[in-house]
Amino acid sequence: MTTILGISAFYHDSAAALVRDGEIVAAAQEERFTRKKHDHGFPQHAIDSCLAAAGIRPGDLDYVGFYDKPLLKFERLLETYVGYAPRGFRSFLQAMPVWLKQKLHIPREIRKGLKGEFTKRIVFAEHHESHAASAFFPSPFEEAAFLTLDGVGEWATASFGVGRGNRIEISHELHFPHSLGLLYSAFTYFTGFRVNFGEYKLMGLAPYGEPKYVDVILEHLLDLKEDGSFRMDMSYFNYCQGLTMTSRKFDRLFGRGPRKPESPITQQDMDLAASVQAVTEEIVLRAVRHVHGATGQKNLCLAGGVALNCVANGRILREGPFENLWIQPAAGDAGGALGVALLIEHQLLGGARDVTLPDRQQGSLLGPHFGSDETQAFLDRVGATYRHVPDEDALLDLVAGTIDDQKVVGWMQGRMEFGPRALGGRSILGDARSSEMQETMNLKIKFRESFRPFAPSVLRRRVHDFFDTAPEQDSPYMLLVSDVHRDHWVDDGDEEPHRGLDKLKVRRSDVPAITHVNRSARVQTVDPERHGRYHGLLERFEAKTGCPVVINTSFNIRGEPIVCTPEDAWHCFLGTHMDVLVIGDYVLFKEEQPEALRMADGAYLDQFELD
């Protein structure tokens, strides 16, 4: 029996994953335990959680893997600074201390984190190798092409190749500073959102604008080839040598400087978002067509941060040449921890890989779970008022009825999700048929921008009835955007006068709370194989209402990671206008909680920076 721990740390979204004889035992992000969003520190809590799930100590591990090669990354950093010197000296001074103190001593940090008990081999994989392994090895394909796209690893910013059986081979790479991920992040920065935090906000903002700057981007910022490769004009960017993403030349090109965070979003911001999104989709589609032609494969696997762009993914599925598509749910750096563990198991050790349907990712429900006794002990300790409903039918009937009654429900069941999406383990649920629910949940529950869309969960057997997909199209990880089916469109005759954020005033379908302004939705399909009780809840909601769709958004507020423990869920429940909390078999109604608890917990929100 071979047990392997994979680690990603120190750059963005630290995580750990544990693989035993090729099976994924556990995986989790450090942010869920420390409550620091995108925590990039050493993932001590995530490691401890994975070891606990396997019932082992650090000394029982056979291998530990790290998801990239720090020395190669440091080489790129030094070469870049030397190439731009003396510009970039401030950035150099800011970066060096953490490299000299920590990032160049990762073996020491790992052995310290494993309590000195692990004395065996530590394996360092290249960044895009880890991404490629995370894309192919858990997929349901015996053979497939893979494409990885992100900001930057060591030198590579994109790669493609082929996976066969228990091996992957990268054949082509695009190198820094030319990067689709960094191009998108530059526009994220310029439109006033935080880099590595706000890219999904930029994607959500795009449908409010017009892609009027596409030609400007293609003429001035990058030279795009037919195969999807490109070179960027670095005079418009500052990320190689400075502390900002864009330069003054970029400002002059668009007639203004970067939007100040939290200032009003302008029509130009929306048009910039629409434009870079259109360019991103064009680059990705060209790359996908080239990969298909170069590899001759019928299946495609995706990973890297750009693979979280679900609008582009939807176009790959609809317009691309591949027959089948599988995307790693933790496509960003966190997924690298899983990738390096699987790479060691299959590529280094030659371990057999059993292809499993629907995939080997187990619904990405790979984090910790909390039992009934543990939950009850916590609720009793804080003095909560709760109903214990151990009967499955009674519980599902009660919760489905509260959603039908327009209540907002916090839903915590089973294992926590691995990756950025809530998939029915740590979710906030609402009625997708409600015209008011999007605004209510954005402003009173999530405390975030009103333009942000909500995603639907839909029974997989009914997905084609509500969305423009193939019958029973599998989309369990909320990584594909599809249009709402025309049968569910609503035309209130008031669309033409509205521009920008005023588009929110128009009702576009009979499930308006999950229908974006361009009549699209980021779809999660729910099936009995992966989703258990969550599937049962949607079945019960459909039986009550005839509608197999609910809102599913992540169980957190703006600036906070998704909840992990019953305590996290309790505080989020009390600190917002959420109506109902369901943890396992325990149901809590807000109006039944002691007034003193509700008042005391208002301070909960003060600890978060609302980024």
N, C-alpha and C positions, 0 to 999 in steps of 0.2 A: 504494500500500500504506500503510495507516494503522495505526500501532502505539501502543497506549495502555496506560499503567501506572496501576493503581488501588491506593490505599493506605488502610489503616485503622490508626490509631495513637492512643496516649496515653490510652485509656480502659480497654480490655479486649481482650485477644487481638489484638495488632497483626498485620497481614498485608499481603501484596502479591499482586497478580494482574496478568498481562500478557495483553492481547487484541490480535490482529493480524487486521485485516479481518474482525472478527466472530468469529473462532475463538479459543477459550481455549488459549493456549500454555502457561501455567504459573500456579500459585498455591501459596502456602505461608505458614505461620504463623511468626512470628519465634521463638516458644518452641522450635521444633524445632532451631534453630541455636544459640541462647544457652543452652539447657537450663534456662531459668527458666520454670516453668509459668505459663501465661497472661501471658507477657511483654507489657507494654503500652507499652514504649519504642518509639522510632522503628525501623521494621522494616528496618534496613540490610541484614542478611544475607538476609532474604526477597527484598528488591529485587534484590540482587546475584544471587541464585539464579535469579530470573525473567529477568533480563537475559541471564544465561549460557545459559539454556534457549533463548532466542531468538537467541543469537549476536550481540548488539548491545551498544552502549555507551549511556550516558544521553543523549548528544546525538542519537542516532538516534530517540528517542521523538518522537511528534507531539503527544501530550497526556499530562498527568498529572492524575488525579482524586483527590480526597480525599472520604471517605465521609460526612462530615457538615459542618455549618456552625458552626465554633467560635464565631464572634461571636454567633450566635443562641443557642447553648448557654450562653455566658457571660451573655447577657441573662437567661436563665431562672434561672441561678445567683444573680445579683445581685437579681433581683426576689423570689426565694424568701427570701434572707437578709434583705432589707429587710422583707418581709412578716412575718417571725417575730422580728425584732429586738426587744429585745436578746438573746433566746434564740438560740443557734447561733453565738455569737461565737467560741468555740473552733474549731468546724468551719470558720468563715469564715477564721480565721487560718491553719488548716492547708491550706486549698484555694488561697488567693491566691498564694503564692509560685510554685507550679508553673504557674499560669495566666499570671502576669506574666512569668515567665522563658521559658516554652516554648509553652504551648497557644495564646496569642494571636499567636504568630509562626510559624505552621505553614508559610507559603510559604518563609520563611527556612530552616526546618529541612529542607524538602523539597529546595530547591536545594542546600543544603549536602550532604545525603545523596546527591545525584546529581552530586557532585564539581564543581559549578559548570558542568557541561557542558550542562545543560538550561536553555534560555532562553525556551522557548515558554510557552503558556498553562497555568495550573493551574486546574482546574474544581472547585468545591465544590458537592456535591449535599446535599440534606437527608437526614438519617439514614434515615428510613423510605422515601424514594425509592430509596436504595441497596438497602435490604432488598427492596423490591418488584421492583426490576430484577433482583436476584440470584435471586428466586423465579420470575419469568416468563420472562426472556430465555433461560435455558438449558433451559427446560421443553420437552416434546414437543408443545406445544399452539400452534396458530395463534391461538387466542383463549381467554382464561381469566379468571376472577376471581382476585384475589390478596388474601390477608389477612396482615398482619404484626403480630406481638405481641412486645413485649420489655419491658425495664425502662423506659428512657426514652432518646429521642434528644435533639433540641433541646427541643421541647415535647411532641411526639407520643409516645404510649406504645403506640398501636395505629393501624392504618389499613387501609382496604380500597379496592379500585377494580377496574379492568378493564385487561387488556393485550390489544392487538390488533396482530398483525403485528410492527412494529418500534417500537411506542409503548406506554407505560403512562400511566394517568391515575388519580391518587388522588382519590377523591370524598369520603371521610369519615375523620375522625381522632378519637381519644380523647386527651385531654391530661393532662399531669402536674398534680397528684401522683397521679392515679387510674391505677393501673397494675397489670395482672395479674402482670407479671414481678416488680414490687417487692413485691406481696402474697406471692407464692411465696417470694421472697428473705427477707421478714420471718419467715416460718415456718422457713426454712432456718437463719437466725440463732438463732431462739428454741429450736430443737431441737439447737443446739450445733455446727452445721456452718458452714463459712466461706462467706459471701456471694460469689457469682460463681464459687465452686469446688464447693460441696456440694449444689447443687440436684438433681443427678442422684442423690445419695445419699438425699435426702429422698424422691424418687420411688421408689427401690428399697426404702425402708423402709416405704412406705405399705401394702403387702399384709400386713404383720405386725400391723397395727392395725385398729381398727374406726372408721368415720367418725362417731363420736359427737358431734363438735363442729360438724358442718355447720350446724345450726340456729343455734348460737351465732355462728358466723362471719357468716351471712346476716342475723342479727338485729342484731348490734352493729358489725361491722367494715365492711360495705358494703351499699349499696342497689343490688341487681341488677335491671336491667330485662329485659324479654322479648327485646330485641334483642342482649343480651350486653354492653351498655354498663353502667357502674356508677359510683357515687361512693363513695369510702372515707371513713369517719369518721377524720380525721387526728389526733384526740386520742389514738388508740390507737397511733400510729406516731411515729417520731422521725427518719425519714430526711431530712425537709426541713431540719431545723435542727440535728440532733445527730450524734453519732459512732456511734450505735447505730440499729438498724432499728425497734425497738419501744419503747414508753413504759412507765412504771410502771402506767398504766391497763390496758395489755395484760397486764401481770403479774397484776394483780388479777383480771382477767376469767378467767384460766386458773389462778389459785390458786398461782402460783409464778413464779420468774424464769427467765431463759434457762438452758438446760443448759450447764454448763461443758464446753468441748471436751475430748475424750478421757475424760470421766467416763462411768459406765455409762448405757446407753440404757434408759429406763424404758418401761413400757407406755403411759404418757401421751404420750411422744414419738412412739411408733408410732401412737397414735390421732390425734394432731395431724397427723402426716404423711398418714394416710389421709383425714382430714377436708379438709385444704387441697387434696389431690389431687382429691377428689370435687368440691369447689367449682370448681377449675380446669377440670375436664372439663365441668362444667355451663355455665360461662361460655363456653368455647370452642365447645361444641355450639350454644348459643344464637346466638353470633356467626356461626357458619358457616351456620346456617339463615337468619339475617337477610341475610347476604351473598348467598346463593343467591336469595332472594326479591327483593332489590334489584337484582341484576345480570342475572338470568335466564340465567346461564352454566351449562354442564354440567361444566366443568373448574375445579379450584381449585388454586392454588399457595400455598405457605406459606413464610414466612421470619420472622426474629426469634428471639431466644433461646427463647421459649416453644415454638417449633416443634420444639425438641429434646425436648419432652415426648412420648416415643413412645407412652405409654399413651393420652394424649389423641388423638394422631394415629390410633391404631388404632380408636378409637371414631368419629372423623370418617369413616374409610373404611367402617366397618361400619354406622353409624347415621345418618350425614349424608346430605344430599340430593344431593350431587354424584356424578356418574358416575365421574369420574377425579380422582386426587389426585397432585400432585408436590410434594416438599418439598426445598428447597435443603439439601444435605448439610452445608455450612458455614453453618448458619442464623443463628449469632450474629454478633458484630461482625466476625469475620474475613471472613465472606462479603460484608460491605459493600465490601471492596476489589474483589472481582469485580463486585459490583453497579454500582459507580460507573464502572468501566471499560466495562461493557456499556451503561450508560446514555449515556455519551458517544458510543460507537460508533453506537448505534441512535437514541436520542432527540435528541441534539444534532446529530450529523452526518448523520442520515438513512440510515445504512448498512443495506443489506438484511439481513434475518434469515431464514436458511434453517431451517425446522423439520426437525429430525433425529430419527429413532427409533433407539434408545430415548430419548435425550435428547442434549443438547450438553455434558454435564458429564464425559463420558469416564470414568465410574465414580468420579469425583472423585480419580482417580490422577493428580494434577497437579503433584506436587512433584519434587524431584531424584531421579535414579537413579544407581547406581554400577556401572560395568562390571566385567567379569571380571578384567582386568589390575589395576585399582585395588584390588579386593577381595583378590586374591592378594598384592599388594605389601604391603598392611596386615597380613594374617595372617602373612606371612613376617617382617615387621619385629617383631611382638610375640612371635614364637616359638610360634605356635599349631600344634597338631597337627590336620590336616584331611585329608579325603578329597575329591578333585576328581572329580565325577561328571557329565561333560558330556553323557552320554546321557540324554535326557529320560525314556524309559521306566524306565531303571534308577534315576534319581533319584526319580521319583514312587513307584516300588515300594518303595524304601528308606524314604522318609519316611512313606508310608502304613503300612508295617509297624511303624515305631517308635510311631506313634500307637496302632495296634492293640495294641501291647505295653505300653500305659499310660504311655508316655513323654510328657513335656511338651516341646513343640517351639517354639523361636523361629524365625519364618518371615519373612525379609526378601527381597522380590522386587520388581524393577522400580521404578516411581515411587512416592514417598511419598504418602499420602493427604492431601487438603485437607479440613479439618473435624475434629471431635473423635473420630470413630469409626475404628477399625482395620478395613479392608475387604479384607484379603488382601495388602496390600503390606508392612505392618509389624505382624504379628499374632503372638500366642502361641496355639498350637493344642493341643487335647487331645481325649480320647475322651469324647463326650457320653453314652455308655452307662454310664460309671463312676459308682458311688454316692459314691466318695471324692474324685473329681476336683475338685468345687467347693471343698471345704475345703482340699485340697492346694494348689490354685492361688491361693486367696485368702490363705492364711497363709504359704506357703512360696515363692511366686513373686511375688505382687503386694504382699504385706505390708499387707493392708488388712482392713477389717471383714468378719467371717464372713458377715454377712447379704447381702452384695452379690451379685447374680445374675450369671451369665455368659450371653452371647448365643450363639445358634447360627448357623453358616453351613450352608446346606442347598442342594443342587442345585435350581435353579428348577423343573426338570421334575418334581421330587418333593415340592415344598413342600406341596401339598394332601394328600399322604399322611401328613404328620406334623403339620400345623398347620391350624387352621380358617381357611383362606383360599380364594379362588377358585383354580381350576386354573392353575398357572403364574403366580400373582400376583407381580408384580414388586416386590421390596423390596430393591434393591441397596445401599441406604445405611444399613441398620440403624436405621430411624426409625419402624418400625411394630411394635406389640405385637399378637400373636395368641395365642389359646389353643392349647395342644397338643391335637392331634386325639384324640378320645375313644378311638379304637382303640389308642392308646399309653398310656392311663392305667393306673396300678397303684394298687390300694387295699390297703394293708397292714393295714387294720382298726384303725389306731392313731392316727387323726387327731383325734378329738374331744377327748382330754385335753390337747392341746397348744395353748398360747397364746403370743403374742409370738415371740421368737427360738427357742423350743422347736419351732416349726413346721418348723425346718430338719431335725429328726430324722426327718421323715416322707418316705418315698420315694413320689413321686406319678406317675411315668411310667417308661417303659423307656429314656428319655434323661434321667435325673435331673439330670445336671450342668448342663443348660440350662433346666430346668423350675423356674420360680419357685414360691413357696409357694401362689400362687393358680392354678397350672397354666397360666401364661402364659409367653411368651418374646419377646424382642426379636429379630425374625427378620431375617437377611440372606440374600437369595437370590443364588446364584452362577450365572453364565451364561457361555457361551464368548465372547460378543461383548465383554464388559467385562473378564473376569477371567483369561483365558489360562491360565497355568500353575496358578493356584490352582484353577480349574475342573477342570483335569486331575487335581490331587491329590485332590479330592473324588470324582471319577469312579473313581479307583484305589482309594480307601478303600471306596467302595461295592462295588466288584468283590470286594474282599477280605472284607468283613464283612456285606454286605447293607444297611448303614446309610449313608445319604447325608448325615449330619449330623455336624459336629464343633463343639467349642467354639472360638469365635474371640473372643479378648480382646486389648486393645491391648498392644503390645510396649513395656512400661514397668513400673516399679514405682510404688507410691503416692508422690505428691509429685514425680514426674518426668514430663516430657513424653514422648510417643511417640518412639521412637528415630528418628534420621534417617540416620546414617552407619554403615558397618561397625564403626567404633570404638565408637559408642554401643551397638550390638547386642552386641558382644563383651563390653563391661563389664557390661551387664545380664545376659548369659548367665553370666558368671563370678560375679557378685555375688548370684545367686539359686540356687535348687535346680532350675533348668531343666536338662533332660537333654540336649537336642540343639539345635544352632543350624544353621540353613540360610540361607546368604547366596548368592543366585544358584545356581551349580552347586557350591558348597562346603559340605560337611557336617562338622560338628564334634560329637563326643561328649564329654560332660563328663568321663567316666572316663578318656579318652585324653589329657586336657590335663596338661601338667607340673604337678606338685604345687606347685612354687614359684609358678607363675602363679595358681593357684587361691587360695593363701594370701594372696598380695600384694593380690589384687583384693578381698578382703573389706572393705577400707577404702572401697570405692566407695559403699556404702550410707550411710556417715556424712555425706556431703555433702548429703543430702536431708532437708528438713523434712517429716516424715510428717504432712501435713495431713488 
